[in-house]
Amino acid sequence: MSCHLTKKVPKEKYLLTKNVFIINGKKVHFSNLENYVKQKPNKKILNFFPVKLMMYNYFHPDLEEVFSSFFSIPKEHRNKKVLNHLLKRIPKNKYSKKIISWNWFLFKNGEKPIIIDNHLTKDSIQNLNSHFYSKGYLDVHTDFYFLRENENKGKIIYNIYTGNPYFINSIIYNFPEKELKDIYLNNLNSSFIKEGKQYEKPHLILEIERMKNMYEDHGYYNFDISDVKFRIDPSIGNKKINLYMEVNKVPLSTNKHRKYFFNEIVIRINQEENHSIFYNGYKFFLPKEKKINPKMITDILTITPGSLYKKKDILSTQQNIYSLHNFNIDQFKIEEKKDHKKNSLLNVEIFLSTLKDHEFKFHIENSISKKMNIGIHPGVTLLSRNILKNGANLMLSIKGNFIFSKKEFLNMSKFSLQGKLIYPSSFIDIEQKKTLYRLPTSIIFQINSQKNMGVRKMFFSNLLNYEWKDNSYRKHKIKITNFQLVKNIKQEENYHKEDIIYGNNFFCKKKNKIFPEKEIIHCKNDKKDKNQNFLFDQRNPIRTKKIKKTFEEYMKIKKENLLLEDYFINSIIYNYEMNQTLDNRKRNPFVLRENIEISGNILSPLFRKTSFIKKKWNNIPSYSFFKYDLSFKRFCFLEKYHTLVSKFFFGIIFTYEKLPFEKSYFLRESEESRTEDFFYTKIIQTEKKKDFLKKTFFSQNKILLVHEYRYEILSKLISVIFLDLGKIWFLDKKNLKRIRNLKWNSFYKELTLGGGIGFRYDLKFFIFRIDFAYKFYDPSQKEGKKWIIYHMKIQKPLMNFGINSPFPF
């Protein structure tokens, strides 16, 4: 392999295999120092296989010369005719069309060998010194040496001696205008530079950007960052510096340091030129063929004629227009108005284009378990815009989940129909101009039909969503009326492996007939005793023969099992999200999500004797609980093409009574624990259903930790290596004595560990995703068999794959 890698390396030259960085005598790994060197090794898959270099080495030198000449031509002149002309340099019939096409692919995707160049290495040293100098290491110096691996390969070792960093002793401000200085000092708490902190040049750049945004939020439209200068004085000694901040004084004629006010605001839709109207102080150009109510736009604008210019109002106006999902912003033009009074005024012209009235989307995701259960999860969505002529959008979605197994063609099915009305204005009386970032209100109606382990259910739900943002990456959502009704339309349960309960009826296999539960039923169990008969008589229990479990006992168990019971939930849900991935200034951003759900009267245990507590609605029970979820996700960009993503989830539910099955926690979703089968495919055998219900009924605490290492193989292909660690515990010790409860001193021993590999391929319009997962440690197994990794079958992974789904989290 080594010979193939150096195949096209010239004699007495060396292929660069690695850059090694040693800082103050210690070798560093996964740093961003590669970004500051001029030469980087050829790209490798998983840091081992230089696939692009191998592709380059395999195509023919004759064709390499032709293709290089072709790409040296300006892009606008490249075409098939020019390429064919260049190919005439090669002797006729020397290469077939297939060989030429294959070499064309290798050339386009290959990569030339990186040859070590001493001149570029010296430039890299200057870049490294500049980098550390900007971080406050003013005494830094770097040297290097070459380490030869064999005749044609070698490494470059960079020795970096940083010394101790310098700290800011004091900051001296020099402002020409008192008002500029007062504004800055009043906002000093959010400054990136402070006395006593380490001096870092990137913080100075961030501070200049902050100053520009700050002054623009106070009306200074023309404030120029080039007017701000920093100067350091390291002469005071003791590794300390004085920092001087200076703002240049500008002539009044430039208007750089003057406040501006909005004058005329024009909204032009679909490049309309003629049909114009005035509405609430705004000038509209509306196309005649589109019935657009200007109120839906003016309600979400945070800039008004005559108001002081603020950059944050411009950003929030743009965000609010996009939140309508009815328009694209083609241009947002701001121009100074020149008049004889020399007033500082701005004219704004917003060019909008309407989106399609109707839009259709389709997505599908698949999964294959190690027991060869196949899951198909398709969905279609139809979006109709501006249906009420006030910006309201109607979204209709149909989703399905279908699981097939060897034993049963349709092991589980779920069908969902959802209608979502997205309304541009709030139903809550809140002054809209006070909200920086507005999001629309939505009303959702949903109907689900589900068949799962012999249980057939219907779910009816509706909720009212109200959303708003504090800034571009902090969002709040309140689900004000979250009403859910669960109705069992058919119930099936095996009884003695031969007799099955259907709702209020009983099925006897011997007679192949369904009887009402109040009638006497005569069945036979052929497996245990061919002569033993089972008699169930609801009208006369005395006549019933002795069996392992009477029919009355079974009905009691069935009624106590909430999985087979009708109920309704009326809750209020609050969601909070902080998504730093939307802020380009964050180098290692995180995403924090919190969810609080309150259902029923959680204080009702204190008032059990009072009569105003209503636990039933139309003879259907309602349940009270408090549910809290915390999800934290962090992105760590280790170096170019390498990213580590970690997710932590914690959830807990407090309830003094039974918890609805749908509100319980599971580790059966492909976007969470990819090493677990879905819960509805895991239990296949009838005798295990009862044990499954016991173990999942009161699942009230969940901990999950997921790590995923992502590496970009090619420009569109990404590989991942992941580890999943998680568990669900049950906190109700009184009702579930046999279930293992959460013990804080030893809970880590009960965590399930799994992992695997996966791939993502981005085609812009949609993304292919596939994961191969394995379970490594299962605490539910017997001693000596918990570490499944020792007898794991590599050829039988749990597969999860999908389309239009970039990452599981």
Disulfide bonds with the S-S distance in Angstrom:
Cys508-Cys523 1.97
